[in-house]
């Protein structure tokens, strides 16, 4: 039976019947859709955010995180770098570069893992697999938009835009904590993504769930584990 989906159908089905999307990828991956939505969504969020944020408040908050910036000259120099336009440019550039790069690297990882598990699929299929497997992250865009909309006085930090993060939900670390970045980057959609990738991998390879979950988790464990180790070593 032909299980090919249209792009619009796939966008809904990945959250309701992910099996149909993963079955459809070998015939029509449509990887461009979640990727473009992620890029456009995050660029739009950052443009909106830096238009409404209280920039003087944000600069003070960012500068306060650096203990070596104490005298007025250093603070003025830092503020000039952390201008509204400068921060926007850095955030947009990060979104446009980091997202495709991470997806490309993940696709290489699953290409190699697939070969080990007996699935010699081409890179394009694995890129589609990763693009759709990370689709839960798209849900962060409307969540972040709501945070901006209800920020009121514009005094909301960039990391506070994601109320689904481990830090926001459980830990509550201050921005000055060395663990703040790590705790803020882990969120509920990360867990959903790992589960979705494991589901797709089990479907494609027909291996056991333990092997599929371990394989899907490995790149995340390596990245976050290395990040945590760096924090511990740095003291």
Buried (B, 14 or more C-beta within 10 A) or exposed (E): EEEBBEEEBBBEBBBEEBEBBBBBBBEEBBBEBBBEBBBEBBBBBBEBBBEEBBBEBBBEBBBEEEEEBEEEEEBEEBBEEBEEEEBBEEBBEEBEEEBBEBBEEBBBBBBEBBEEBEBEBEEBBBBBBBBBBBBBBBBBBEBBBEBBEEBEEBEBBBBBBBBBBBBBBEBEBEBEBEBBBBBBBBBBBBBBBBBBBBBBBBBBBEBEEEBBBBBBBEBBEEEBEEBEEEBEEEE
